[in-house]
Amino acid sequence: MASFTDDQADRGREVFRSQCTECHASSEFSDAQFQFKWSRRHAGSLYQMIQTQMPETAPGSLTDEEAVDLVTYILRMNGFEPGDAELSADRAVLDGISLSSIRN
Ligand code: HEC
């Protein structure tokens, strides 16, 4: 199960609004197509994809913290419940978080 805080997901939303909305609407990250694709993967893959490939105009420019905050924002959009502890940008931890529950 993922552990992250509401504040962390809010920070992710701020990063999203400043760096991602040029190309994306947030609704793209919780629609059926997104859920079908990502429900077979783990949070670590989503983190890596964002960290190494986004924003498309400047891949690799996000800090580890910004990338993991973005992941928590996406988790929250997909029904994961915030808790008391922040999610760290630790690949082993992220790889242990299955996204299978995001499929409605
Ligand atoms: C300049 C346009 C652009 C910006 C800015 C951008 N993206 Fe993307 N993003 C894309 C494109 C194009 C794709 C599709 C890439 C592909 O399928 O190979 C994509 C794909 C993605 C995907 C995979 C979606 C899926 O359905 O699998 C994620 C997640 C993502 N972007 C997150 C982000 C985040 C987070 C940011 C902000 C930090 C961001 N993107 C900024 C253009 C952009």
Boltz pocket constraint, residues with backbone or C-beta under 6 A from the ligand:
constraints:
  - pocket:
      binder: B
      contacts: [[A, 15], [A, 16], [A, 19], [A, 20], [A, 21], [A, 22], [A, 23], [A, 24], [A, 28], [A, 33], [A, 34], [A, 37], [A, 46], [A, 49], [A, 50], [A, 53], [A, 54], [A, 55], [A, 56], [A, 57], [A, 62], [A, 70]]
      max_distance: 6.0
